[in-house]
Amino acid sequence: MEIDPGLLSLAVIGIMILMLISGMAVSFVLLTLSAIGFWILRGVDSLDSLALVTFSYLTKDTFLALPTFIFMATVLEVSGIGARLYDMMYKWMAGLKGGLAMGSIAISTIIAAMSGSSATATVILGTLGYPEMRKRGYDKKMIVGCIPAGGNLGPLIPPSVTMIIVASITTVSIGKLFIAGVIPGLMASFGFMLYISIRCWINPKMGPPIPKEDRVSWKEKLKSLNYTGLPIALILLQLILIYLGIATPSEVGGVGAFGALVCAALYKNLNLKNLEIAGIKALRITCMLMWLLVTGGAFSQLLGIIGVQGFISKFVMELPLSPWVILMTIFILIFILGMFIDAAPIAIIFLPVFYPVVVKLGFDPLWFNIVFTLDLIIGLISPPFGMTLFYFKGLNFPDVNMREIYMAILPYLLIMIAVMVLVIIFPGLGTWLPNKMIQ
């Protein structure tokens, strides 16, 4: 007896959600469902397909960028560049109301552009900034909100590991998606700093300026700018290589990893111990992501066999709703999922289902990708399970609890949502720059 594709689709997705809610690892859930599904629908011999999927994903050109960008991020963590950038920011902005908090956002933006990782910026700024701002009398809510918010810019500002995954699944140009993140990323960064400035202007106790006697001379300020030269040069080099078509994003990742090693060497932090720490951490993160990608690929094939994509596409196209209502429903669903699931699994599981529908509805694939990425990133700071919030909590400051983090992040969450809404209303904010730079 032939099983209705709609019922089978709902059954598989329902079982997957129940397994995820139970606390099982995402990759285990996807692999288990894929193996059982292939076995039941195609027989034992079809399990060979899982090996073929694994091989095809491990040898996919676009995924070569992942280990290099991740290694770049882990090297930056041990290079000492975060401490030097924070010292520069402290000298220039500590005299302003909320200056240290605004400076933390600015430095997070630079680190985000170098590493593409929310974890790297959050850990570096949390380790350096939290004790310094507490010592200077900053309100705890201000500190606990600005650090994870700034760190969350990592996946949005190029280069970005999240964007590599999104672009690879949808076959949109990684280079274009990288460039598409620049304007929204800078908008979010500026929005965070504007909020901090207004909040501290209304209530100076939220972020008091340091006393005049503790401020450094202009000579010291100008000297500290030397610290920004290397990271900014590395960022510009990566963007120029992509813009001019000299190197692919995968090759640019290698340039970034080498540049991070150069930074660590010049800052005298390149030694065997730091290399071991960076290498092992990069290996762990890369293996975790590749497991997700491989099992996600197998699960996507299972959905294809069942006919989930075709069923959902047909169902959606026959709905008496406008394309915009359907699109907003997809974005709201992704936002809700982001409250409970990390960005990578959401992209791997749901993009293969929703992307064909969005293309059939006539929306710009590049624009959809950047809005989808924004939606994923908002999930990283959305309670109750926003991963960036847990990165900050993982620093184990004894006077910080999760409730305080949840409350402090809300204004920044609203700013991120506002940026996403603006990109939806004005698509050029996401598409103008990449279409202008890369033909």
N, C-alpha and C positions, 0 to 999 in steps of 0.2 A: 504494500500500500504506500502510495506517495504521500509524503508529509508536506503540509502547506508551508512554504518558505517563511511566511509571516509568523506563524506559530513557532516554527523552529528558531527563527531569529530572536523572538522574544524570550524563548526558553534559554538559549545560549547566553544572551546578554543578562538575563535575570540571574542565572547561575553564577556568572562572572561577578556580578555586583554582590551577591550573597557571600561568595568566597572572599572578595576584597574586604567587605564589612567585617568578616570574621577575623581579620588580622593577618591573613596569609600574605606572603611576599608576592608582589605583582608579577614578577617573572615566573614564579612557580605556578601561579594561577593561569597565566597565559599558556605556559608550556603544557600543563596538565590538560586543560581544555582542548588545546590543539591536538595533542596525542590521542586523547579519547575520541575526539570528533573525527579525525582522520581514520582511526581504526573502525569506528562504527559505520561511517559513510562510505569508505573506500577499501576497507580491509586492511589486514596486517601489513601487506606489502607496501601500502601507501605511506607507512611511517618513514620510508626512505626519503620522502619529500622534506621531512624536518631537517635531515642532514644537508640536503641541497639548499634549503633556505638559509641555514647557518652559514654555509660556505659562501653563498651569494652576498650575504650581508657583510661578512668579515672581509670580503674582497672588493666591496663597493668603493669606488674612488672618492665619493663625497664624504664618506665616513673616515677617510684618512686624516681629515682635519681635526677630528675629535681628540686623539691622544696628544697631538702637538699643542693645541690650545689649552688642554687640561694641564699638560706639563708646564707650559708657560705660566699658568695661574699658580701652580704649586711652587715653582721656583721663585715667583714674586713674593710669595708668603714668607720665604726664608731669606730673601735678598736684602732686607733692611730698607727697601725703598719706601715702604709704608711709613716707617718711623721718620724718615727724612722729609717726606711730603707733609706729614703731620706737623713736624717742627717748622717747616716753611709756612704752612697755613696758620699756625699759632702766632708766629711773629707778625704776620700781616693783618690778621682779622681778630685777634683776641681783644683789641681795644674797642670793638664794636659791641653793641647790645646783641646778644645771641651770636656773636662772631665765631665762637668755637663750634657751635652747632652748624652754622652756615658753612664754615670751613670744612667740617666733616662731610657735608653733602658734596662740596666741591672736590675734595680729595677722593671721595667714593666714586665720583663721576670719572676721574682720571684712572683710578684703579680698575673700575668697571671696563673702561675702554681698553685697558691693557690685558685684562684677564678673562672678560666675558663670564665671570662667575659671581653669583651673589654671595656664595660662601666666603670667597677670598676677601672681598671688600668688607663684609660684615665682621669677620674674625679680626682682620687687621685694625679696623677702626674701633671695634669694640674693645680690643686689648689695649690700644693706645689712648683712645679718646674718653672712654667711660671714667677711668680713675682721674684723668686730668680735669674733666668738666665737673666731676663731683667735688674735687679739691677746690675748684674755683667758684663753688657755690651755685652751680646750675641746678635748676629744678629737675628732679629725677625723671619726671614724665617727659620733659624735653629731650633728655639724653636717650632714654629708652626708646623713644619714637624715632628720632632722627637717624640713629646708627643703622638699624635694620632697613629703614626706608631708603637711605642712601645706598646701602649694600645691595638692595633689590634692583638697582639700576643695571647691575651686571649683565643679565641676559638680554637687555634692551639695546645697550650701546655696543656697537661692533668693536671687536669680533665677539660672537656669542655662541656658546655651545647649544643653547636652546634653538637659536635660529638655524644652525646647521641641521639639527634634527627635523625641524619644520620644513625647511627648504628641500631636504633630501626626500622626504615623504611625498611632497607635492610637486617635485621636479621644477620648482621655481628657482631662478638663479640665486645662489647663495650670496654672490657679490651684491646683487640688487637688494636683497633682503637686508644685508648688513647696512648698506647705505640708507635704506628706508627707516632704519631704527634711529638715525642720528637726530632728526628734528624732534620726534616724539620723546626721545631720551633727554635731550636738552630742555624741552618744555617741562618734563617732569622734574628735572633737577632745579630749574629756575622756579617752578611752582613750590617746591619744598623750601627753597631758601626764602622766597617771598613770604610764605606762611610763617616761618621762623622769625623773620624780620618784623612782621606785623605783630605777632604774638609777644615778642620781647619789647617792642615799642610800647604796646599797651600795658604790659606788666614786666618792667625791667628785672624783677626778681627771677623770672623764668630763665634769663641768661645774662647775668650782669657782666659788664666789661671789666677787664682787669685794671687795677689801679695804674695811674700814669707812671708811677715810679718803677713799675715792673715791666713797662713796655721797652722794646729794644729800639735802637737808633735806626735811621733810614739806611745807614751803611750796612747794618746787620740784615735788614729786610732785603736789600738788593742782593746781598751775598747769598741769602738763602734761596734765591731764584735759581741758583745753579742746580739745585736738587730736581727742578722740574724739567730740565733740558732733555735728559735721557728718556723719561717716560713719554713726554710729548713727541719727541723725535720718533720713538718706536711706533706710537699710534699713527702719526702722519705717514710714516713709511709704509705701514700695512695698508692704509686707505689708498695711498698713491699707487701702490703695486696693483691693487684690485682695480682702481679707476682706469689706469693706463693699460690694463690687460697684460701686464708683464708677467704676473703670476696668478695662478688659481688660488681660491681660498685655502685649499689644502697646502699649497706651497707657502702661502702667507703665514699659515700656522707654524710651519718650520722656521720661517724668518722670525716670528714672534718668540718662539721657544729659544732660538739662538740669542735674540736680543735680550731676553730675560736673563740668560746665563751671563751675557756681557754686563748687564746692570749689576748682577750679584757679584761679579768679579771686581768691577770698579768700586763697588761699595764694600769690598773686602769681606764678603760673606759667602764666597764660593769655595767650599771645602767638601771633603768626602762625606762628612756627617750630614750637612745640609742637602747635598745631592741625594744621599740615601733617603732622607726624610721626604724630599720632593718627589723622587722617583717612585717610592712605595705608595705614597698617597695618590699620585697620578695613575699608577697601575690599578689601584683599588677602584678609583672613580671610573676609569675607562672600562674596566671589566664589568662594573655594575651597569653602566650605560649600554655596553654591547650586549649583555644578557637581555636587557629590556628590549633593545632593537631586534635582536634575533628572535626572541619569543613573540614580540609584537608582530614581526613579519610572518611568523608561522600562524599566529592568530588571524592576521589579515587574510592569509590564504584560506583558512578555514571559513571565514566569513564569506569569502568569494565563492567557495564551493556550495555553501548553504544558500547563497544568493541574497545576503543581507544588504549589500550595497545597492543591488538592483531593486530589492523590495522597498527599502527606505526611499530611494530616488523616485520610484514610481508613486509611492504613497504620498510623498511630499509634493511632487509635481501635480498631483490630482487634487490637492487640498484647495478649497475655495478661499485661499489667503494670498495676499500680495507677497512678492519675493522679499520685501523688506521685513514683513512680519515673521516670515520663516527664518530669515537671517538673524533677526534679533532674538528669536527663540533659541537658535543655536548658540549665540553668544551668552545668553543667560544660563543655558545649560552648562556650558564650559566654565562660567564663573562659579556656579554652584559646585561643580565637580572639583574645581580648584581649591575649594575650602577643605577638601578631604583627601585629595590625591595629588601627588607631585606633578610638576609640569610635563616631564618626559613621558610618563605612562599615558597621560591624557592625550598628548600629541600622537603617540604611537598607536593607541587604540582607536581614537575617534576621528583623526584627520582622514584616514583612508575611507571612512564612511561619509563624512560631511563634505569633504572637498569636491568630489564629483557633483554633488547636489548644487553647491554654490556656483560652480562653473556653468552648469546647465541653466541656472537662474540668471546668468549673464553678468555676474559681478567680476571685477578685476581680480585675477588670482593674486597678484602682488599685494594689492590693497587688503584683500582678505587675510593673507598671510601675516601682515604686520599687525592688523587688528587682533587676529587670533593669538599672535605672540604677546601682545599687550594683555589680552584676556588671561593667558597663562601666567604672566608675570604678576598680575593683580592677585591671582590665587596664592602666590608665594608669600604674600603678607596678609592674607585673609584668615582670620580665626575660623575654626579652632586649630587647624593643622597646617598653617602656612609655614613652609620649610625654613624660610629666612628668619622667622621669629624663633624657631628652635635652634638655628645656628647661634643666634645671640644668647638665648637661654643657656646653651651648651658651654658658654664661657664661665658659667657658675659663679657669677657675682652673688654673694650671700644675701644682699639686700634687695634683690630683684626677683619677683615672682611672675608667673605667666599672666595673671590677671592684669598686673600693671603694664605688661608688654601689650596685651590685647587692647587696653584702653588707650595707651599712648600712640598706637599705630593708626588708629581710626582716621585722624585728619589726613594723614599721608595716603591712606587707602582711598579716601574720597578724592584727593588730588589726582591720583593715578586713574581713577574711574573718569574724572573730568577730562583728562588727556585723551583717554580712549574714546570718549563721546565726541570730542573735537575732531579726532582723526576719522571717525565715522561720518560726521556731518561735512567735514572738509577733507575729502580723500587726498587732495594734493599735499597735505601735510606729511603723508606717508609715501606718496608716489612721485611727487615732482622731482625731488633731488635725485633718486636713483635713475629715473627715466632721462634726466638731463645729463647725468654723468656717464651712464652705461647704456649704450645702444644695443 
